[in-house]
Amino acid sequence: MKKALVKVAYPAASLFSLVALMFVSTASVWFVHQGDTPEELLR
């Protein structure tokens, strides 16, 4: 039972950390370019 839990926990943790990293980078970019429009950010 514990082995199966570990198999699920590792991908979930890595996925969560990846999403958190993307959110932090997006938030930092947004704070730096707070005056810009989203179209300018995508360029």
Contact map, one row per residue, 1 for C-alpha under 8 A:
1111100000000000000000000000000000000000000
1111110000000000000000000000000000000000000
1111111000000000000000000000000000000000000
1111111100000000000000000000000000000000000
1111111110000000000000000000000000000000000
0111111111000000000000000000000000000000000
0011111111100000000000000000000000000000000
0001111111110000000000000000000000000000000
0000111111111000000000000000000000000000000
0000011111111100000000000000000000000000000
0000001111111110000000000000000000000000000
0000000111111111000000000000000000000000000
0000000011111111100000000000000000000000000
0000000001111111110000000000000000000000000
0000000000111111111000000000000000000000000
0000000000011111111100000000000000000000000
0000000000001111111110000000000000000000000
0000000000000111111111000000000000000000000
0000000000000011111111100000000000000000000
0000000000000001111111110000000000000000000
0000000000000000111111111000000000000000000
0000000000000000011111111100000000000000000
0000000000000000001111111110000000000000000
0000000000000000000111111111000000000000000
0000000000000000000011111111100000000000000
0000000000000000000001111111110000000000000
0000000000000000000000111111111000000000000
0000000000000000000000011111111100000000000
0000000000000000000000001111111110000000000
0000000000000000000000000111111111000000000
0000000000000000000000000011111111000000000
0000000000000000000000000001111111000000000
0000000000000000000000000000111111110000100
0000000000000000000000000000011111110000000
0000000000000000000000000000000011111000000
0000000000000000000000000000000011111101100
0000000000000000000000000000000000111111100
0000000000000000000000000000000000011111110
0000000000000000000000000000000000001111111
0000000000000000000000000000000000011111111
0000000000000000000000000000000010011111111
0000000000000000000000000000000000000111111
0000000000000000000000000000000000000011111
